[in-house]
């Protein structure tokens, strides 16, 4: 192979990226040193090293994220996700989760969405509303769908949960 400094100057970025999967570990390490100014971590996999080199090549050619974009992304990571709709004693049910409950011989299926819970083609605001629709009585939706256990002592079982 030609010397590392020629590697990413002579060809277009797509050509450089196309060759990365075929490089030997030593060649990738050389590119890493040139692009990052340090040795790669000792235990980094060949695949991850190739991906990091590919990323750096693209950043050098096309530019990276601005400071304000990085700050906005960090803020989004730190905020609770809107796709996390239901939180019940440490259990989080994400957007798209399907919950299934058998009740009196019938199987009931709900899908968690970003705006509520879909049951039989109708959107409900909460699991408790769906549980009430299914049973005809007030239920804790997370309890009914098995997302949390009853707070009652084992000897005193109740069929209904608190809302």
N, C-alpha and C positions, 0 to 999 in steps of 0.2 A: 504494500500500500504506500501511497505517497506520504509525505510528511504531514502531520496533523494540521499545521497552520494552513496548508493548502486545501485541506479537506473541505472546509466550509466557506472558502472564498471562490473557488473555481466553478462551482456548480450552483444551480438554483436550489432553493430550499427543498422543493419536492424531490429533486434528484438525491440530495443529501439524505433526506428522510427515507427514501426508498432503499438506500444502501445500509442504513443503520441495523436492521435485523440480521444482516449477513456479516457484520463485523465481529471479530474475535474480542474476547474480554479485554486483552491488553490494548487493543485499538480503541475500544470504548473508554478505557481508563485514561488514555492519552487525550482524547477529546474532552473528557470531563475536566481534566486538569487545565486544559486550555480555556475552556468555557467558564468554569467556576473558580479557577485560581487556587484550587486545593485538590488533594487526593480524594477520591470517592470513599465513602464509608466502606470498611473492610467487608462487611457481610451483606452489602447491597446486592440484590440479584441482578443477573445479566439483563433481564427484561426491564426492571425498574431503572437501571442505569441507562438503558437505551431510551426509555421514556423521558427521563430527566434531561438527557442530552438533546433529544428531539424538542422538548419544551424550550430549552435555552436557545437552540438554533432559531426557533421561530420568534422568540422574544427579541433576539438580537436583530433579526430581519424586519419584523413587523411592529415591534414595540410591545410593552407589557401593559398591565393595568395601571391606571393612574392612581395616585394616592387617594383621591376621593372615592374612586370605585372600590379600592381595597377596603377603605373604612366602611363604606356602605355594605359590602359583603360581610364584614366582621359583625356589623350591627345586626344584620339578618340572622347570622349564626347564633348570636347571643339572645335573640328574641325567641319566645315560644313560637313554634311553628303553627300557622293557621290550619295545616293539614292534621294536626293533632287535636282531635275533637273531644275525645272522652278521656278523662284521667280519673282513675279510681284506685285509691290506696297504692300508688306506685305503678299501676298498669296503665299504659297509654295505648289507646286504640287509634291507629292512623287512618287517614283518608283511604277508602277502598277496602278496608277490612270487612269481611263477611262474618257475621255471627249467626250461629244456628242454635235453636232451642226447640226441644220437643216438649209439647204441653198437651196433656190429655190425648195422646195418640197422634197428634198432628205435628208436623215439623214446620217451624217458622224460621224464616231467613230474613235478616236485615243487613243492609250495606251501609257502612258509615261513609258519609260524603263530607265535603268541606262546609256544607251549609246545614247539615242535620243528619237524619237517619232515614233511609228509604226502606219502606216495607209495603209490599203489595202495590207497587207503582205509586205510592203516596209518600210525600216527604213529611217527616215528623221532626220536631225540634229536639227531642231527647229520646233516649232509650226508655225512660220511664213512661213516656206517652205511648210508646209501642207496647210495652208490657201491660199497660192499662187497657189498651185496645184488645190485646190477646186474651187477657184473663177476666176483664170486666171489673177488676178491683185495683186499688192503688198498690203499686209495687215499686220498689227501687229497681230501676232499669239495669244498672250494673250488677245488682244482686240476681235479678231474674236471668240475665244472660251469662252469669257465671264469672263476671269480671272481679267480683269480690265475694268473700264468704260472709255468712251471717254474723252479726255481732252478738247474737244470743249465745249463752252457754250451751254446751252440747246437750245437756239434759232437757232443755226447754226449746224444742224446735218449733219454729213458726213458719207458716206457709207464706206469709207476707213480709216484705221488707219495708223499711221506713223510707220515705221519699226525701 
